[in-house]
Amino acid sequence: MILYILTILLLLLIAPLLTGLIKSIKMFLFYKRPVSIFQPYANLNKLLTKELVISHESSAITHLAPWMILSPLLVTLLFLPPIFQGAYYIGFVDAFTIIGLLSLSTFFLMLLGLDGGNAFGGMGSSREAFIASLVEPAMVLTIFSMGLIAKNLGVGNAALNLSTHFPVEHAASFLFAGLSFFILLLAENGRLPIDNPETHLELTMVHEAMILDISGLYLAIIEMASSLKFVIFSSLFVTLFIPYGLNLIAPLALLVFVGKLILVSMVVALIEVNGAKLRLFKVPNLLGIAIVFAFLSLITFYLLGV
Amino acid sequence: MLIFDNLSLIFIGLILLGVIPNLFYMAGYLPHIQRKSYFLIHYFAFIFSMLGVVVANNTILFLFFWELMSLTSWKLILTDEKQKGVSKIARFYFFMTHFGFIFILMLFLILSNGNLESSNFALLKENASHFIYPFLLFAFVILGFLSKAGVVPMHVWLPYAHPKAPSPVSALMSGVMLKVALYGMIRFLFDVLYPWPLEWGITILILGAISSLVGVLYALSEHDIKALLANHSIENIGIILIGFGMGMIFDTLGLKTLSSFAFIAALFHIFNHMSFKSLLFMGAGSILHQTHTKNMEHYGGLIKSMPITAWTFLIASMSISALPPSNGFLSEWMIFQSLLNSSAVTIMELKLAIPFALFALALTGGLAIACFVKAYGITFLGLHRSENAQHAKEVNPLMQTGMVLMTLVVLSLMLFTPWFIGYFDLVVQDFNHTSVYDIIFSHGIWQIHSVSSNGGVVSPLILLGLLLFITTMLYGIGRIFKSKIRYHHSWACGYQTNASTQYSATGFAGPIRRFFAWLYGHDEKLKTITLSNKNKTTYDESFFEVHVEPLFESTLYKSVIKVTRLISYYIYRFSYFEQHQHYSGIIFSLLLFVLFSYRIFMGEFSWLSFIIELVMMSIVTKVLILGDKK
């Protein structure tokens, strides 16, 4: 139980670090002098002490939404799979609930975008709604296929099943599901082929456009939420799709887990360096690939038999 | 005469839950209506007739109440007869509801063997088991009941008819009447036409998947808030049918527990849709009452002036978007689980096909979230987009009571899920299905389990508790920082923030509309008015207009009208013999006809020669008799 709480605290603390890591890797590869990987902590600290500027046009939603964006993600954090065997975890929550909680967070983020009454917020919300609605089917199909391969729909039990008896005969569908989930990881976190997290140009903004009017404490909460979302997705990815290292002894397993998270961040950074942002109406093509991979994963699973 | 089994009783419960908050709301809405006695008579007769339909156990009684329900709702649409275009839409509704009625009548006439007065459902079942074309009966059930429930492609009337009625009636029509139509289908399928072949379940599943997608896509492109909600009814009926179809498929394949689970999911979604859709229509009615416009582009910023409407609408929006831990999420979760249980199906083709229904349902869920962000954000958030929205005030206490009561119904469906599921379980037990209550709540009432061994678990109350706890804790931590608050205008690139710089509903749905352009068939018009007709000046005005023509309406319905006109034109030409030289042509083609049919009746039939002769006949008829169209 103590370990469980410590794990959650670790994930909370590591979240800004990963964001900083991606940023500094990117800067390094661009031959810039990289910022410290601890820069996001400094940013959060700065934002917490700053004053809040609230728009005249906004309503009570602006005061509610930041909390409602963060709290579903924190709840999701409680339900993540264990990072080593024998650790306490909440096993009864299935993947659909997690998808639902993430949608709840996005729902309030989109409302927040529309609340300020400026065009940027609406634009961001509109684009986010477009992308999120296409992400949903791919996500559900991937989760379904994953649940079949791991013989359990609950993410905790699925991760344990995969690490103890990896179904070698379903490696093909496992691979397809993993590819699909990685595309979704990029899409849901607003990483580069879908959305550029660093730009403030109205042609390319999605996530940043929604929170353009937010400042101070609320901005800190939302920044924290977006890095938490990355941690949730990447830790789901590493426990479900790189299911090795759970059976090691506790400190080693923890190290392996953190190492895997850093690996995912590095891959994301490499993709960001080597690719350009897709036009908004090209995004469905990428998500379509994710959907096709998810279908392929299901079909190969069924055709190869149980 | 009357039937009070569990199915009837839960539908009575459904109607009462829908009607009681509605009565308060209607009482508050009444001053807005001009023809009060006309309205009241039809309103109460409408409620009475719906209650009658769900308890009738006699064909003539059922038909009487069904027809009464159609006619009173038709009259209720006509309450405000001076509304623009209302008579045309009422006529369309009248036609469509009787289109369905004809099939129900035929169904009863076939099944009751002409003995309409004294036949009950048991007798109908007896006759149905002797009838040699059961698929015909099934088709009649689909055409009769589902055209009333607004299933694609028989849905075209629904987004027109429901918004035209006064708002309390729209809430009843979308929330309750559609469910009464589903009751008819469920009663017939369970009580009369059982057991089902596999195709029936698949048909229902396909209809449901298509309806859910089409409904939500057209809802997204709507600006009329009530038409948006009406389109969402089509979507939700589709979701219910997906659950029901899965239940039928499992039942045919002998997977009894899975089928009970799917039926319970469908029944639960029926209740949930009643609750949140009634609440949404009430909210929309309150806004309409205050702003006197249905166009969402003229709303904006209403959360400041209408807080109760806004917050109840938010709860309903979260519920219809299936966000946890709302009741809408729970039933959609159950329907998702039923689809996932399809891995137990042994027929490979079916197993591979069902993920497409899963895909449709998931896409529907995603688009529904987008749609309700649009509906909520454009209506309640931002700045007032028009003069009307500026003067809106909160509605009167009676209407508020109605909305708050309906919110309580929504919340109670979330909080007392086990209790409701217990009743649904009794219903499926009535029809010789396995009870699954003990499996669903095998670990106590805190967790809802899927019935398959490796299925998922959800626990609404724990989720709700955690969300509330963490949010308040966060808020408490946030208070420590004691941030100073400064108020300032939103940034608008150095220009002044005003209502016209906000995103509009059309703009919000823009990307999705563009992506699904093939379905919408929309035409966009950009009109610029310049002062000098040629050169651009700073005083130009531009208008952007998007008009969406629903695909089904333009193809299915209008083409039927076109074909009917063409046929009647040629019948006219044929019967009036306008040109004399055609006599010889007629005689020639008659000779051909006799020759060809002689061959067929002599038994020398082959498809190839039949097709060749058919082509010849039609060419001869077209060239010699009909001639060119004039």
Chai-1 contact restraints between the chains, C-beta under 6 A:
chainA,res_idxA,chainB,res_idxB,connection_type,confidence,min_distance_angstrom,max_distance_angstrom,comment,restraint_id
A,L48,B,F481,contact,1.0,0.0,6.0,A-B,restraint_1
A,E51,B,K484,contact,1.0,0.0,6.0,A-B,restraint_2
A,E51,B,R486,contact,1.0,0.0,6.0,A-B,restraint_3
A,L52,B,S483,contact,1.0,0.0,6.0,A-B,restraint_4
A,L52,B,I485,contact,1.0,0.0,6.0,A-B,restraint_5
A,V53,B,R486,contact,1.0,0.0,6.0,A-B,restraint_6
A,V53,B,H488,contact,1.0,0.0,6.0,A-B,restraint_7
A,I54,B,I485,contact,1.0,0.0,6.0,A-B,restraint_8
A,I54,B,Y487,contact,1.0,0.0,6.0,A-B,restraint_9
A,S55,B,S490,contact,1.0,0.0,6.0,A-B,restraint_10
A,H56,B,Y487,contact,1.0,0.0,6.0,A-B,restraint_11
A,H56,B,H489,contact,1.0,0.0,6.0,A-B,restraint_12
A,E57,B,L383,contact,1.0,0.0,6.0,A-B,restraint_13
A,E57,B,S490,contact,1.0,0.0,6.0,A-B,restraint_14
A,S59,B,I303,contact,1.0,0.0,6.0,A-B,restraint_15
A,S59,B,K304,contact,1.0,0.0,6.0,A-B,restraint_16
A,W67,B,T471,contact,1.0,0.0,6.0,A-B,restraint_17
A,W67,B,L474,contact,1.0,0.0,6.0,A-B,restraint_18
A,W67,B,Y475,contact,1.0,0.0,6.0,A-B,restraint_19
A,S71,B,L467,contact,1.0,0.0,6.0,A-B,restraint_20
A,S71,B,I470,contact,1.0,0.0,6.0,A-B,restraint_21
A,S71,B,T471,contact,1.0,0.0,6.0,A-B,restraint_22
A,S71,B,L474,contact,1.0,0.0,6.0,A-B,restraint_23
A,L74,B,I470,contact,1.0,0.0,6.0,A-B,restraint_24
A,V75,B,L466,contact,1.0,0.0,6.0,A-B,restraint_25
A,V75,B,L467,contact,1.0,0.0,6.0,A-B,restraint_26
A,F92,B,Q447,contact,1.0,0.0,6.0,A-B,restraint_27
A,F92,B,V457,contact,1.0,0.0,6.0,A-B,restraint_28
A,D94,B,G456,contact,1.0,0.0,6.0,A-B,restraint_29
A,D94,B,V457,contact,1.0,0.0,6.0,A-B,restraint_30
A,F96,B,W333,contact,1.0,0.0,6.0,A-B,restraint_31
A,F96,B,F336,contact,1.0,0.0,6.0,A-B,restraint_32
A,F96,B,G456,contact,1.0,0.0,6.0,A-B,restraint_33
A,T97,B,P324,contact,1.0,0.0,6.0,A-B,restraint_34
A,T97,B,V458,contact,1.0,0.0,6.0,A-B,restraint_35
A,G100,B,P324,contact,1.0,0.0,6.0,A-B,restraint_36
A,G100,B,F329,contact,1.0,0.0,6.0,A-B,restraint_37
A,L101,B,P324,contact,1.0,0.0,6.0,A-B,restraint_38
A,S103,B,L323,contact,1.0,0.0,6.0,A-B,restraint_39
A,S103,B,I369,contact,1.0,0.0,6.0,A-B,restraint_40
A,L104,B,L323,contact,1.0,0.0,6.0,A-B,restraint_41
A,F107,B,L323,contact,1.0,0.0,6.0,A-B,restraint_42
A,F107,B,I369,contact,1.0,0.0,6.0,A-B,restraint_43
A,M110,B,V373,contact,1.0,0.0,6.0,A-B,restraint_44
A,L111,B,G377,contact,1.0,0.0,6.0,A-B,restraint_45
A,L114,B,G377,contact,1.0,0.0,6.0,A-B,restraint_46
A,L114,B,L381,contact,1.0,0.0,6.0,A-B,restraint_47
A,D115,B,L381,contact,1.0,0.0,6.0,A-B,restraint_48
A,G116,B,S490,contact,1.0,0.0,6.0,A-B,restraint_49
A,G117,B,G382,contact,1.0,0.0,6.0,A-B,restraint_50
A,G117,B,L383,contact,1.0,0.0,6.0,A-B,restraint_51
A,G117,B,S490,contact,1.0,0.0,6.0,A-B,restraint_52
A,G117,B,Q502,contact,1.0,0.0,6.0,A-B,restraint_53
A,N118,B,S490,contact,1.0,0.0,6.0,A-B,restraint_54
A,N118,B,A492,contact,1.0,0.0,6.0,A-B,restraint_55
A,N118,B,T497,contact,1.0,0.0,6.0,A-B,restraint_56
A,A119,B,T501,contact,1.0,0.0,6.0,A-B,restraint_57
A,A119,B,Y503,contact,1.0,0.0,6.0,A-B,restraint_58
A,G122,B,Y503,contact,1.0,0.0,6.0,A-B,restraint_59
A,S126,B,F508,contact,1.0,0.0,6.0,A-B,restraint_60
A,A129,B,A370,contact,1.0,0.0,6.0,A-B,restraint_61
A,A129,B,V373,contact,1.0,0.0,6.0,A-B,restraint_62
A,F130,B,P511,contact,1.0,0.0,6.0,A-B,restraint_63
A,F130,B,I512,contact,1.0,0.0,6.0,A-B,restraint_64
A,S133,B,G366,contact,1.0,0.0,6.0,A-B,restraint_65
A,S133,B,L367,contact,1.0,0.0,6.0,A-B,restraint_66
A,S133,B,A370,contact,1.0,0.0,6.0,A-B,restraint_67
A,E136,B,A362,contact,1.0,0.0,6.0,A-B,restraint_68
A,E136,B,G365,contact,1.0,0.0,6.0,A-B,restraint_69
A,E136,B,G366,contact,1.0,0.0,6.0,A-B,restraint_70
A,P137,B,F359,contact,1.0,0.0,6.0,A-B,restraint_71
A,P137,B,A362,contact,1.0,0.0,6.0,A-B,restraint_72
A,P137,B,L363,contact,1.0,0.0,6.0,A-B,restraint_73
A,V140,B,A362,contact,1.0,0.0,6.0,A-B,restraint_74
A,F144,B,L340,contact,1.0,0.0,6.0,A-B,restraint_75
A,L148,B,S343,contact,1.0,0.0,6.0,A-B,restraint_76
A,K151,B,N454,contact,1.0,0.0,6.0,A-B,restraint_77
A,N152,B,N454,contact,1.0,0.0,6.0,A-B,restraint_78
A,L153,B,G455,contact,1.0,0.0,6.0,A-B,restraint_79
A,L153,B,G456,contact,1.0,0.0,6.0,A-B,restraint_80
A,D213,B,S490,contact,1.0,0.0,6.0,A-B,restraint_81
A,G216,B,S483,contact,1.0,0.0,6.0,A-B,restraint_82
A,L217,B,F481,contact,1.0,0.0,6.0,A-B,restraint_83
A,L217,B,S483,contact,1.0,0.0,6.0,A-B,restraint_84
A,P284,B,F515,contact,1.0,0.0,6.0,A-B,restraint_85
A,L298,B,P355,contact,1.0,0.0,6.0,A-B,restraint_86
A,Y302,B,K351,contact,1.0,0.0,6.0,A-B,restraint_87
A,Y302,B,L352,contact,1.0,0.0,6.0,A-B,restraint_88
